[in-house]
């Protein structure tokens, strides 16, 4: 694969540090969530992953919608990314909740969401590596 774009970010001090992109557009404090024993005073990698996955999936849905000539421009994608123990380490799981416009019938919506799941780079990266549940609302 030839990359069309490469994002560059640097994190220091892990989950209790800072993350900065090379262009300075993203510069934020990181902190463990309260649920994992942290103070919750910063964002965490799971939130960043969820935001990226939701945005990427929404774009993929828009692409397949345009191809099928179905207007999904008012769709909203909410990504829930969970972290938990798995064996000696940790693992992630995700649920993508896709709220489609009322003008899209259930069968068409489900088909478009499934197609977006085949197109989305995040879905392709996670496929076989972590469970991803698709919920069409």
C-alpha positions in Angstrom: 0.0 0.0 0.0 1.2 3.5 -0.9 0.1 5.9 1.9 -1.9 8.8 0.6 -1.4 10.6 4.0 0.6 9.8 7.1 -0.4 11.2 10.5 2.4 11.6 13.0 1.9 11.9 16.8 4.2 11.6 19.7 3.2 10.5 23.2 5.3 10.9 26.3 4.9 9.3 29.7 2.3 6.8 28.4 -1.2 7.1 29.8 -0.3 9.9 32.2 1.5 12.1 29.8 0.9 14.2 26.7 0.2 13.5 23.1 1.1 16.0 20.3 0.9 15.8 16.5 3.8 17.0 14.4 1.7 19.9 13.1 0.5 20.9 16.6 -3.2 20.6 15.7 -3.6 18.0 18.5 -1.9 18.7 21.8 -3.5 17.2 24.8 -2.9 15.9 28.3 -3.4 12.1 28.8 -4.7 10.5 32.0 -5.9 7.2 33.1 -9.7 7.2 33.5 -11.1 7.0 37.0 -12.3 3.5 36.3 -8.7 2.4 35.8 -7.4 4.1 38.9 -6.5 7.4 37.4 -7.6 11.0 38.1 -9.5 11.3 34.8 -8.1 14.8 34.2 -7.1 14.2 30.6 -8.2 12.1 27.7 -7.1 8.5 27.2 -6.1 6.4 24.2 -9.5 4.6 24.1 -11.3 8.0 23.7 -8.9 9.0 20.9 -9.5 5.6 19.2 -13.2 5.9 19.6 -13.2 9.4 18.1 -11.1 8.3 15.2 -13.1 5.2 14.5 -16.4 7.0 14.6 -15.2 9.7 12.2 -13.6 7.2 9.8 -16.7 4.9 9.9 -19.0 7.9 9.2 -16.9 8.8 6.2 -17.0 5.2 4.9 -20.8 5.2 5.4 -21.0 8.4 3.4 -19.0 6.9 0.6 -21.1 3.7 0.3 -24.3 5.8 0.6 -23.2 8.1 -2.3 -22.4 5.0 -4.4 -25.8 3.5 -3.6 -27.5 6.9 -4.2 -28.8 6.9 -0.6 -28.6 10.1 1.4 -26.9 9.3 4.7 -25.4 12.7 5.2 -27.4 13.2 8.5 -26.2 9.9 9.9 -24.3 9.8 13.3 -21.8 7.2 14.4 -21.0 6.7 18.0 -18.0 4.4 18.8 -17.8 2.8 22.2 -14.3 1.4 22.9 -13.8 -0.8 25.9 -10.6 -2.1 27.4 -10.2 -5.0 29.7 -7.9 -7.8 30.8 -7.3 -10.6 28.4 -4.8 -13.3 29.5 -1.6 -11.6 30.8 -2.4 -8.4 28.9 -5.2 -6.1 27.8 -7.6 -6.1 24.9 -10.1 -3.8 23.2 -13.6 -4.2 22.0 -15.8 -1.8 20.1 -19.5 -1.2 19.5 -20.4 1.1 16.6 -23.9 2.7 17.0 -25.1 4.1 13.7 -28.1 6.4 13.8 -29.4 6.7 10.2 -31.9 9.3 8.9 -35.6 8.3 9.1 -35.7 8.3 5.3 -33.5 5.2 5.2 -35.4 1.9 5.7 -34.0 -0.7 8.1 -32.8 -3.3 5.4 -31.1 -0.6 3.3 -29.5 0.9 6.4 -28.2 -2.5 7.6 -26.7 -3.2 4.1 -25.0 0.2 4.0 -23.5 -0.2 7.5 -22.2 -3.7 6.6 -20.7 -2.3 3.4 -19.1 0.6 5.3 -17.6 -1.9 7.7 -15.8 -3.5 4.7 -14.5 -0.1 3.4 -13.5 1.6 6.7 -9.8 1.5 7.4 -10.3 1.2 11.1 -12.7 -1.8 10.5 -10.1 -3.4 8.3 -7.4 -2.8 10.8 -9.4 -4.3 13.7 -11.0 -7.2 11.8 -9.9 -10.4 13.4 -8.0 -8.5 16.1 -10.9 -7.3 18.3 -14.6 -7.8 18.4 -16.6 -5.1 16.7 -20.4 -5.0 17.1 -22.5 -3.0 14.6 -25.8 -1.6 15.9 -28.1 0.2 13.5 -30.5 2.6 15.2 
